[in-house]
Amino acid sequence: MRASVFCGTSVDGFIARRDDALDFLPDDGGEPHGFDEFFASVDVLVIGRRTFEKVMTFDAWPYGDKRVVVLSHGDVDLKRLAAFPVAVMAGAPADILERLEADGASHAYIDGGLTIQSFLRAGLIQTLTVTRVPVLIGDGIPLFGSLPQDLRLRHVCTTSYASGLVKSEYEVLIAP
Ligand SMILES: NC(=O)c1ccc[n+]([C@@H]2O[C@H](COP(=O)([O-])OP(=O)(O)OC[C@H]3O[C@@H](n4cnc5c(N)ncnc54)[C@H](OP(=O)(O)O)[C@@H]3O)[C@@H](O)[C@H]2O)c1
């Protein structure tokens, strides 16, 4: 089972403002930078409850028929999404991935700040793709957080785009 991260941040490392605004990110994800290809490669999207709540403010459900798992210890109202394959789960990151693998998934896309951090802490992310948007916002919801030990990365490639986006892909190396 592979698990990957693919997200956009300000140059100072924030994925959203404190009030969840995403206005500093380009509309519609900006210049094409490989998201569609990445999204096509995953068979399940695992998002934190706070990211789910933000997505529910969008005009339309953006994930189509892709299987989506919302992580929450509480109640999540999925009534408006009856037509889509969305479920709620809770548990340790390793258990979540085990359950998804037992259900036939082989590549999970992990999204949401705290959620990404918990999967990184558990050593469960293999690929990390961060696209930096050329802006500093000073404060916000961070992509990264504390770790029990360093997580060494292997730089795979960096691509810069005319609009100023800089996408870097890393492989997470197994901690020594
Ligand atoms: N720039 C980008 O690419 C990007 C990408 C994704 C998200 N975002 C933004 O990031 C913000 C949200 O990030 P965030 O760090 O605040 O939160 P988050 O990771 O989206 O959600 C955190 C919540 O997820 C639930 N959760 C996480 N792991 C769990 C587990 N193992 N078991 C059960 N529940 C679990 C908990 O919900 P409960 O409290 O309900 O238990 C927790 O409070 C939003 O503004 C979103 O728009 C930006």
The ligand as an SDF file (V2000), in Angstrom:
LIG
                    3D

 48 52  0  0  0  0  0  0  0  0999 V2000
   -3.2490   23.8950    0.2760 N   0  0  0  0  0  0  0  0  0  0  0  0
   -3.6310   22.6330    0.1750 C   0  0  0  0  0  0  0  0  0  0  0  0
   -3.1760   21.8980   -0.7270 O   0  0  0  0  0  0  0  0  0  0  0  0
   -4.5840   22.0700    1.1780 C   0  0  0  0  0  0  0  0  0  0  0  0
   -4.8170   20.6900    1.1620 C   0  0  0  0  0  0  0  0  0  0  0  0
   -5.6810   20.1580    2.1190 C   0  0  0  0  0  0  0  0  0  0  0  0
   -6.2840   20.9740    3.0540 C   0  0  0  0  0  0  0  0  0  0  0  0
   -6.0590   22.3000    3.0330 N   0  0  0  0  0  0  0  0  0  0  0  0
   -6.6550   23.1510    4.0610 C   0  0  0  0  0  0  0  0  0  0  0  0
   -6.1930   22.7450    5.3450 O   0  0  0  0  0  0  0  0  0  0  0  0
   -7.1740   23.0310    6.3350 C   0  0  0  0  0  0  0  0  0  0  0  0
   -7.4640   21.8070    7.1740 C   0  0  0  0  0  0  0  0  0  0  0  0
   -6.2700   21.2570    7.6970 O   0  0  0  0  0  0  0  0  0  0  0  0
   -6.1510   20.9310    9.2670 P   0  0  0  0  0  0  0  0  0  0  0  0
   -4.7300   20.6410    9.5800 O   0  0  0  0  0  0  0  0  0  0  0  0
   -6.8150   22.0270   10.0110 O   0  0  0  0  0  0  0  0  0  0  0  0
   -7.0670   19.6510    9.4810 O   0  0  0  0  0  0  0  0  0  0  0  0
   -7.3590   18.2630    8.7370 P   0  0  0  0  0  0  0  0  0  0  0  0
   -6.1540   17.4000    8.7300 O   0  0  0  0  0  0  0  0  0  0  0  0
   -8.0740   18.4840    7.4510 O   0  0  0  0  0  0  0  0  0  0  0  0
   -8.4650   17.6620    9.7410 O   0  0  0  0  0  0  0  0  0  0  0  0
   -8.1070   17.3690   11.0700 C   0  0  0  0  0  0  0  0  0  0  0  0
   -9.1900   16.5000   11.6570 C   0  0  0  0  0  0  0  0  0  0  0  0
   -9.2360   15.2340   10.9870 O   0  0  0  0  0  0  0  0  0  0  0  0
   -9.6480   14.2280   11.9030 C   0  0  0  0  0  0  0  0  0  0  0  0
   -8.6180   13.1810   11.9460 N   0  0  0  0  0  0  0  0  0  0  0  0
   -7.3270   13.2520   11.4940 C   0  0  0  0  0  0  0  0  0  0  0  0
   -6.7130   12.0680   11.6550 N   0  0  0  0  0  0  0  0  0  0  0  0
   -7.6360   11.2250   12.1940 C   0  0  0  0  0  0  0  0  0  0  0  0
   -7.6280    9.8530   12.5470 C   0  0  0  0  0  0  0  0  0  0  0  0
   -6.5260    9.0900   12.3920 N   0  0  0  0  0  0  0  0  0  0  0  0
   -8.7670    9.2990   13.0470 N   0  0  0  0  0  0  0  0  0  0  0  0
   -9.8910   10.0670   13.1920 C   0  0  0  0  0  0  0  0  0  0  0  0
   -9.9510   11.3700   12.8830 N   0  0  0  0  0  0  0  0  0  0  0  0
   -8.8410   11.9310   12.3800 C   0  0  0  0  0  0  0  0  0  0  0  0
   -9.8870   14.9050   13.2280 C   0  0  0  0  0  0  0  0  0  0  0  0
  -11.2700   15.2760   13.1830 O   0  0  0  0  0  0  0  0  0  0  0  0
  -12.2640   15.3060   14.4540 P   0  0  0  0  0  0  0  0  0  0  0  0
  -11.8590   16.5220   15.2230 O   0  0  0  0  0  0  0  0  0  0  0  0
  -13.6210   15.3860   13.8390 O   0  0  0  0  0  0  0  0  0  0  0  0
  -12.0330   14.0130   15.2110 O   0  0  0  0  0  0  0  0  0  0  0  0
   -9.0070   16.1460   13.1380 C   0  0  0  0  0  0  0  0  0  0  0  0
   -9.4350   17.1920   13.9700 O   0  0  0  0  0  0  0  0  0  0  0  0
   -8.4070   23.5010    5.5840 C   0  0  0  0  0  0  0  0  0  0  0  0
   -8.4410   24.9120    5.5910 O   0  0  0  0  0  0  0  0  0  0  0  0
   -8.1530   23.0090    4.1550 C   0  0  0  0  0  0  0  0  0  0  0  0
   -8.8190   23.7860    3.1900 O   0  0  0  0  0  0  0  0  0  0  0  0
   -5.2210   22.8670    2.1080 C   0  0  0  0  0  0  0  0  0  0  0  0
  1  2  1  0
  2  3  2  0
  2  4  1  0
  4  5  1  0
  4 48  2  0
  5  6  2  0
  6  7  1  0
  7  8  2  0
  8  9  1  0
  8 48  1  0
  9 10  1  0
  9 46  1  0
 10 11  1  0
 11 12  1  0
 11 44  1  0
 12 13  1  0
 13 14  1  0
 14 15  2  0
 14 16  1  0
 14 17  1  0
 17 18  1  0
 18 19  2  0
 18 20  1  0
 18 21  1  0
 21 22  1  0
 22 23  1  0
 23 24  1  0
 23 42  1  0
 24 25  1  0
 25 26  1  0
 25 36  1  0
 26 27  1  0
 26 35  1  0
 27 28  2  0
 28 29  1  0
 29 30  1  0
 29 35  2  0
 30 31  1  0
 30 32  2  0
 32 33  1  0
 33 34  2  0
 34 35  1  0
 36 37  1  0
 36 42  1  0
 37 38  1  0
 38 39  2  0
 38 40  1  0
 38 41  1  0
 42 43  1  0
 44 45  1  0
 44 46  1  0
 46 47  1  0
M  CHG  2   8   1  16  -1
M  END
$$$$
